[in-house]
Amino acid sequence: MKNPNALLAVFVFVLSMLPLKAQQNLDKTSKTQNFDHGWKFSLSADEKAIDPNFDDSGWEDLTLPHDWSVQFPIAQENPSAGAGGYFKNGLGWYRKTFQVPQELAKKKVSIHFGGVYMNTEVFVNGRSVGIQPYGYSPFYFDISEYLKFGEQNVIAVKVDNSEEINSRWFSGSGIYRHVNIQVNNPLHFETNGIAITTPEISEHKASVNINTSIINETESIQEYKVTASVKTENGSYTSELDLKNAPGETRNGTLAIELPNPKLWSPKNPNLYTLKVSIIDSEGKLIDEVEQSFGVRTIDYSAEQGFKLNGKSISINGGNMHHDNGALGSAAFDRAEIRKVQLLKNAGFNSVRTSHNAPSEMFLKACDSIGLLVIDEAFDGWRTEKTPYDYARYFDLWYKKDIQAMVARDRNHPSIVMWSIGNEIIERKDPEAVKTAQLLKNAVLELDTTRPVTSAMTTWDNDWQIFDPLFSVHDIGGYNYQLHRAESDHERVP
């Protein structure tokens, strides 16, 4: 093809012909509401876009997910580096006008972003509600106090990807994953506040533990019941727990369900169950409810026997997968995310490492349902930069928040069998790196103790044995390009 942008231009044209929803009204009865439609976009640095009365009528109409990098021709001025495809960097604004029913005035309303690249600041009705520097983390803000109930509201999202080199691979630009609104009663489950584990599994039964985190944002003590249920072809299995929260208190509670004759999850048989967890008040009224899919499986590992899934040794045969979708750029369209997993599975892989950042939620759902083992990776680097303007400048202030955002969102996916805290860390020889690795591991273990922690280790010189203290922090040592050292490593450190 003489013009490499021709295919991309056709795709953008087709997208532009799709019907766009007009101004959205929030639903007063729905808990989770898709918020992808009815956005306006401009690649500009006009700070006046914060103003609710700003005239955005000349801006582009679009539906999320959106990657502005692939939308424009190869940049003649201020292009990104090669990893960015030489597309246009810059500062972009997204705006959306929406109605909030008066009936939601006593609710808690939050906005949830799957991922925005990068340096994001969110404004509601002209007021800043929060920032998110890292472009791969899921994040959310409670916007209840910023809303005008029974009136029109304006949200503006500032996305600053103007630095020339901030990534070693194609990052894309903009709100490239889904956006949702959540509407909760003041007594509700915390976001990602349900953790499911299966500590005991046999051929005849599986113990399912459900840890719940519930926050009381009312001004009075709340007494309530938490129920959990799993339906199978053989029947329904339930558990319940009575709890009480003081005003402003977050209370954890654990429920247990025993499943008879469980169908185990594996890449060959990716069996999934659905858990429903509910909060019932003292009068029997449903206050909050969450559905969560999960799988029943065991993982084990040792230097002598390698990796075991459901008690059987298994060779992990996979590849690294970056988050972009080829000509679609980084926009995480559901079908494209599913197709990626299908292609890997059809090629004979049984696993994937998310290089080098948390993936989209749909990608992990596809791994669960299609059957791929996942090493879920948080960062490409820590404190020492690999490219100018990369995550190193934010690491100290944000590492714990970002890695825990990944673990809290992803921990119920049976496909995930390891957490990776980093990839080919530059400061790997520095004793400080050992402390950093321990900090990251501790942050993971605060939320999940059921999976091993690893990272991808490599070297560019002869000093390999010096990594032993850093390796020792990990549960599993990851080798990049250095597998020829594994035999002598086992002899030296069995």
SVG drawing of the C-alpha trace seen along z (x, -y; Angstrom):
<svg xmlns="http://www.w3.org/2000/svg" viewBox="-38 -30 69 66">
<polyline fill="none" stroke="black" stroke-width="0.4" points="0.0,0.0 1.6,-3.3 -0.1,-5.3 0.4,-3.6 -2.3,-5.8 -5.0,-4.8 -6.3,-1.8 -6.3,-3.9 -8.1,-6.7 -10.8,-4.3 -11.2,-3.0 -11.5,-6.5 -14.1,-7.4 -16.2,-4.3 -16.1,-5.2 -17.2,-8.8 -20.3,-7.4 -21.4,-5.4 -24.4,-6.9 -23.5,-9.0 -25.8,-9.3 -27.0,-12.8 -26.7,-14.2 -26.9,-11.5 -29.1,-11.4 -28.0,-9.3 -30.3,-6.5 -31.8,-6.8 -32.2,-3.1 -29.0,-1.5 -25.9,-1.0 -23.3,-0.7 -23.9,-2.9 -21.8,-3.0 -20.5,-6.5 -18.8,-6.1 -21.2,-8.1 -21.8,-11.8 -18.2,-13.1 -16.6,-16.1 -12.9,-16.2 -10.3,-18.8 -6.5,-18.5 -5.8,-21.8 -4.3,-23.4 -7.2,-25.8 -7.6,-25.9 -10.9,-27.6 -12.3,-24.1 -12.6,-23.8 -15.5,-26.3 -18.9,-24.7 -20.1,-27.5 -17.3,-27.0 -18.5,-26.7 -17.4,-23.3 -19.9,-23.2 -17.0,-23.1 -15.3,-20.2 -15.3,-16.6 -18.2,-14.3 -17.0,-10.9 -17.7,-7.7 -15.1,-6.1 -12.7,-4.3 -10.6,-6.8 -6.9,-7.1 -6.1,-10.5 -2.6,-9.4 -3.8,-7.2 -6.5,-9.7 -4.1,-12.2 -1.5,-11.8 2.2,-11.3 3.2,-14.5 5.4,-17.1 6.0,-19.1 6.5,-17.8 6.2,-14.1 6.5,-11.3 9.5,-9.1 9.7,-5.8 7.9,-3.9 5.0,-6.4 4.8,-5.7 5.8,-9.3 2.2,-10.3 1.2,-13.6 1.7,-14.2 -0.1,-17.0 -2.6,-18.0 -6.2,-17.0 -9.5,-17.9 -12.6,-15.8 -16.0,-17.3 -19.4,-15.8 -22.7,-17.4 -25.2,-15.2 -28.2,-15.4 -28.3,-14.1 -31.8,-13.3 -32.8,-15.0 -33.5,-11.5 -29.7,-10.8 -29.1,-13.7 -28.9,-11.2 -26.7,-8.7 -23.0,-8.4 -22.0,-8.9 -18.5,-8.1 -16.8,-8.1 -14.5,-5.2 -11.8,-5.3 -10.3,-2.0 -7.2,-3.9 -6.2,-7.3 -2.9,-8.1 -1.6,-10.1 -1.3,-12.9 -5.0,-13.2 -7.0,-15.7 -10.8,-15.5 -13.1,-18.5 -16.8,-18.5 -18.7,-21.8 -15.4,-23.7 -13.9,-22.1 -11.0,-19.7 -11.9,-16.3 -8.5,-14.6 -5.4,-13.7 -3.9,-10.4 -0.4,-10.6 0.2,-6.9 -1.6,-6.1 -2.3,-2.4 -4.0,-2.4 -7.7,-2.1 -8.9,-5.0 -12.1,-6.5 -13.3,-9.6 -16.4,-10.3 -18.0,-13.2 -21.2,-13.5 -20.3,-16.8 -19.5,-18.4 -22.8,-17.5 -25.9,-19.7 -28.8,-17.4 -31.9,-18.0 -29.7,-20.1 -27.2,-19.9 -23.6,-19.0 -20.4,-19.2 -17.4,-17.0 -14.0,-18.0 -11.0,-15.7 -7.5,-17.1 -5.1,-14.6 -1.4,-15.7 0.6,-13.5 2.7,-16.4 6.2,-15.1 8.1,-13.8 9.4,-10.5 7.7,-8.9 7.3,-5.3 9.4,-2.5 6.4,-1.2 3.3,-2.6 1.2,-4.1 -1.5,-6.0 -3.1,-9.1 -6.4,-9.9 -9.3,-8.1 -8.5,-4.7 -10.5,-2.4 -14.1,-2.5 -15.6,-5.0 -18.5,-4.1 -20.6,-5.9 -21.5,-4.1 -24.5,-5.1 -24.5,-3.7 -26.5,-4.0 -24.5,-5.6 -24.0,-2.1 -22.3,-0.1 -19.5,2.2 -16.2,0.4 -15.0,0.4 -13.2,3.7 -14.0,4.4 -14.8,8.1 -12.0,10.6 -12.7,14.3 -10.3,17.1 -10.6,20.9 -8.2,22.1 -9.3,25.8 -10.1,27.8 -10.6,31.5 -12.4,33.6 -15.5,33.6 -15.7,30.0 -14.2,26.5 -14.2,24.0 -14.9,20.5 -14.1,17.6 -15.5,14.1 -14.0,11.2 -16.1,8.0 -15.3,4.4 -18.3,2.2 -18.3,-1.5 -21.0,-3.4 -21.2,-7.0 -24.4,-7.8 -24.5,-9.8 -25.8,-6.9 -24.9,-3.4 -26.0,-0.9 -27.0,2.7 -27.3,5.0 -26.9,8.5 -24.4,9.5 -25.4,12.5 -23.4,14.5 -24.8,17.0 -23.4,19.2 -25.8,21.0 -24.6,24.2 -26.4,26.8 -26.8,28.8 -28.3,26.0 -27.7,22.8 -25.2,22.4 -25.4,19.4 -23.9,17.8 -24.8,14.8 -23.3,12.6 -24.6,9.9 -22.5,6.7 -22.7,3.2 -20.9,0.1 -20.4,-3.2 -20.8,-6.4 -17.8,-6.8 -16.5,-3.3 -15.3,-0.7 -16.0,2.8 -14.6,6.1 -16.5,9.4 -15.8,12.9 -18.3,15.4 -17.7,19.0 -19.5,21.2 -18.8,24.9 -19.3,26.0 -19.7,29.8 -18.0,31.5 -16.4,28.3 -15.5,27.8 -11.9,26.7 -10.6,23.8 -7.7,24.4 -6.6,23.3 -8.1,26.5 -11.3,26.2 -11.9,22.5 -14.9,23.2 -16.3,20.1 -18.8,19.5 -20.8,16.4 -21.0,15.0 -23.7,12.6 -23.0,10.6 -25.7,8.4 -26.3,6.0 -29.7,6.3 -30.8,3.7 -32.6,4.4 -36.0,4.1 -35.1,6.6 -34.5,4.0 -31.7,4.6 -29.1,1.9 -26.3,2.9 -25.4,5.9 -22.4,7.0 -21.9,9.9 -18.4,11.3 -17.2,14.2 -14.5,16.5 -12.8,19.8 -11.9,22.7 -8.3,23.7 -5.0,24.3 -1.5,23.1 1.7,24.3 5.4,23.8 8.8,25.0 12.4,25.1 12.2,28.9 8.8,29.4 8.2,26.1 4.7,24.7 1.6,26.8 -2.0,26.0 -4.6,28.1 -1.9,30.4 -0.5,31.1 2.9,29.9 2.4,27.5 4.8,25.8 4.1,22.2 4.3,21.4 3.4,17.9 4.4,14.4 4.4,10.8 1.4,8.7 1.3,4.9 -2.0,3.1 -2.4,1.7 -4.6,3.2 -2.6,2.5 -4.3,0.1 -6.9,-0.6 -4.1,-2.1 -4.5,-1.8 -8.3,-2.0 -9.5,1.0 -12.6,2.0 -14.1,5.1 -14.0,7.2 -10.4,6.3 -9.4,7.3 -11.2,10.6 -9.7,11.2 -6.2,10.7 -6.7,13.5 -8.3,15.8 -5.3,15.3 -2.8,16.2 -4.8,19.3 -5.2,20.4 -1.4,20.0 -0.8,22.6 0.0,20.4 -1.4,21.1 -0.1,17.9 0.6,14.3 2.5,11.6 1.0,8.1 4.0,6.0 4.6,3.9 1.5,2.5 -1.9,3.5 -4.2,4.5 -7.8,3.7 -10.5,5.4 -12.0,7.0 -8.6,8.5 -8.6,10.3 -12.2,11.4 -11.3,12.9 -8.3,14.7 -10.7,16.1 -13.3,17.4 -11.0,18.5 -8.3,19.9 -4.9,18.2 -2.7,18.1 -1.7,14.5 1.4,12.8 -0.1,9.4 2.6,6.8 2.6,3.4 5.6,1.4 8.3,1.2 10.6,-0.6 11.0,-2.0 13.0,-5.0 15.5,-5.1 14.1,-6.3 14.4,-4.3 13.1,-7.2 12.8,-10.9 9.4,-11.7 8.5,-8.1 7.0,-6.8 10.2,-7.1 9.4,-10.7 6.1,-9.6 7.2,-6.3 7.9,-7.4 4.5,-9.1 2.4,-6.8 3.8,-3.2 1.7,-1.9 -1.6,-3.4 -1.0,-2.2 0.1,1.4 -2.8,1.8 -5.2,0.4 -4.1,3.3 -4.3,6.0 -7.6,4.9 -9.3,4.8 -7.7,8.0 -7.4,10.4 -10.6,12.4 -9.5,13.4 -8.6,17.1 -6.4,16.6 -3.9,14.6 -1.3,16.9 1.5,14.4 2.0,10.7 5.0,9.1 6.3,5.9 8.6,4.8 10.5,5.4 14.3,5.3 14.8,2.7 17.7,0.3 18.8,-0.1 18.9,3.7 22.4,3.6 21.7,1.0 21.1,2.3 18.1,-0.2 16.5,2.0 16.2,4.8 14.3,2.5 12.1,1.2 11.2,4.8 10.2,5.6 8.0,2.5 6.2,3.5 5.8,7.1 4.4,5.9 1.9,3.7 0.7,6.7 0.5,9.0 -1.7,6.5 -4.4,7.3 -3.6,10.8 -1.5,13.6 -2.6,16.4 -0.2,15.8 3.6,15.6 5.4,12.3 8.0,12.1 9.7,9.7 11.6,9.9 15.4,9.8 18.1,9.3 21.6,7.9 23.8,6.0 27.1,7.1 28.8,9.9 27.5,9.0 24.8,11.6 25.4,13.2 25.1,9.7 21.3,10.1 20.9,12.9 19.7,10.5 17.1,9.0 16.0,12.5 15.6,13.6 12.8,11.0 10.8,12.7 8.8,15.9 9.7,16.8 12.7,15.5 11.9,14.2 14.7,14.4 14.7,12.2 17.3,13.3 19.3,15.0 17.8,18.5 21.2,20.0 22.2,19.0 19.4,21.0 21.3,24.3 24.3,22.7 21.9,20.6 20.2,23.8 23.6,25.2 24.7,22.1 21.3,21.3 19.2,24.6"/>
</svg>
